[in-house]
Each structure stands twice: as structure tokens, then as C-alpha cells.
Amino acid sequence: MVGGLQYLTLSRPDITFAMNQLCQFMHHPSFSDSDWAGSIDDRRSITGACVFLGPNLLTWTTKKQSTVSRSSSEAEYCALATTATELRWFGYLFRKLDIPLRSPPCIFVNNISVLHMATNPVFHDYHFVRELISQGVL
């Protein structure tokens, strides 16, 4: 229900703050996520991600995306690409430290369109994630 109400914030700025507060507590923190056009000044989306090793939080990040997204799916896909980059860096670090990973890392995303974009071979702006999936890295 909260996800559906997020779209109302475009035409009802009076509920934006309340929706932002509710959305912060919607999901278990093991995801990559973004808010579409969340910055009031320049309408850029904000990416958030948590990286866990088992139950242990390794890092978390929140940053404004460098481009303006044309849709919520594009904003979510940018968040996925940012998280994939972070996981790739940890993979390099673990290899250097001789720490084997039993399986490729998983990224939890709450947008079905993004899941289709990440696995579909059609053209879109971010090929990095699709490449990592095809290589078995993610």
C-alpha cells in the first residue's frame, strides 16, 4: 500500500514527508533501493544500499545519483548497478585476502521491472549488471 501511495507524492507534496518516513521502515535492510526524483532541488534520485557478509553488515551507502532518471525503474536499476560495483570491489578484496566465497553474492531488489532489465539482453543504459550476471559473478 505504501508503495502505491509513493506515486501520489508527485501531485501531493503535503504527504511526501510522511511517505518518506514510512518507506524507511518498509523493508529488511538487505537491499539496494532508490527513491525516484527524491531530491527537491535537482530531481535526482537517491540510492541506498547495505552490503552484508552473512548476518554482518560490511558497509552501507546512501548517495545522490549522478544523472536524472526518467522512471522509477531506471532509478532502481542505477541503484542496482551501484550496489553491483560495491559487491565487485568486495569480491576483489576477498580474493586478495584469500577469503573464498561459497556462492556469488545476491542483491535483493524490490522492483520486478529491474529484475527483467538485469537479465534481458535488450539495450538499456546500464549493461554492467547484466554482464556480471552472465559471467556468474552475481
N, C-alpha and C positions, 0 to 999 in steps of 0.2 A: 504494500500500500504506500509506504514511504517513497519507494522508487517511482511509483506513478505520480505522486504529488510533486516530485522534483521538477517535472515539466511545467507545473504551474508557476514556478518561481520566475520564469521568463516574463510572464504577464502580471504576476502578483508579487512585487518586490517586498511587500509587507510581511510575507511568510518566509522569505529567504533565510533569515537568521534562524528561525525555528527549524526549518528543514535541514540546514547545515548541522545544527546540534543533534537532531535525530539521526542523521546519516552517519555521524561519527560512532554511533553505538550499534549500528545495524549488523556488522559482520565480525567474526572472529579475526583477529589481526594476523592473517597468514595469506596475504593477497597483494596484488597490485591493483590500484584503483585510481580514478581521477574524477574530478568534477568538471563538467563541460562549461567552459567560459566563466569560470569561477571568479577571476579577478575583475573587479568592477572597473578598474582604470583602463585596462587594455584588452579585456575579454579573453585572456589566455587561460588555459586550463591548468589545474594544479595536479601533479602526480604525487601519489603516496605509495610507499611500498615497505614491506617488512621482509627481511630475509632470516629464516630460521635454519639451524642445523639440529634436526630432531626437535626437542622442545625448547631449545636455547635460541634466544634472539641474538643474531650476529650483528645486524645493522638495521636501521630504518631510515627512510629518507622522505622528505616532502620538498618538492620544488616546483616552481612555475615552469611550464613547458615553453620551449623557445619559439614555437610557432602557434598561430591561432588555428584551432581545429574547426573543421567545417561541420562536424557532427559529434555526438557523444561517443559513437563507435570509434571514430578517428582519435578522439582524446584518450579513450581507453586503450586503443592499440599503441599509442605513443607511450602510455604508462607501461604497457607490456614490454615494449622494446627497451625502455629504460631499465626495467627490472631484469630483463634478459641480459643486458650489458653488465649489470651488477653481479648477476649469478655467474656469468662467464669469467669475470675478474676473480671471484672466489674460487672457481674451478682451477684457474691458473695458480692461484696462491696455494691451494691444497696439493696440487701436483708438485710444486716446488718444495713443499714441506713433507712430501711423501705420505700424504693422508689420502688413502683410497676412498672413493665414494662407491657404495654398493649399487646405486642406480642413478640415472640422470635426475637433476633437480626438477621439481614440479612447481609451476606457477599457477596459482588459483586466480581466476578471473571471473567476475560476475556478469559478463556480457556475452551472450551467445553469438552475436554478430562478430565479435572479436575472435572467438574461437574458430569460427568459419574462415575469417580472414587469415588467421595464423596458419591454417592447414591447406587453404585453397591456393592453387598455383596461378590464379589470375593476377593481373597487375594491380598493385596498390603501392602507396608511398613508402612503406617500411618492409623491406624484404629480409631484414636481419633475423627476425624471429622465425620466419618460415624456413630460412636456411639452417638455423640451429636445430629446428625440429627434424628436418630431413636428414641431418647428419647424426641424429640420435643424441645430441648434446643436451637437449631439453626434452 
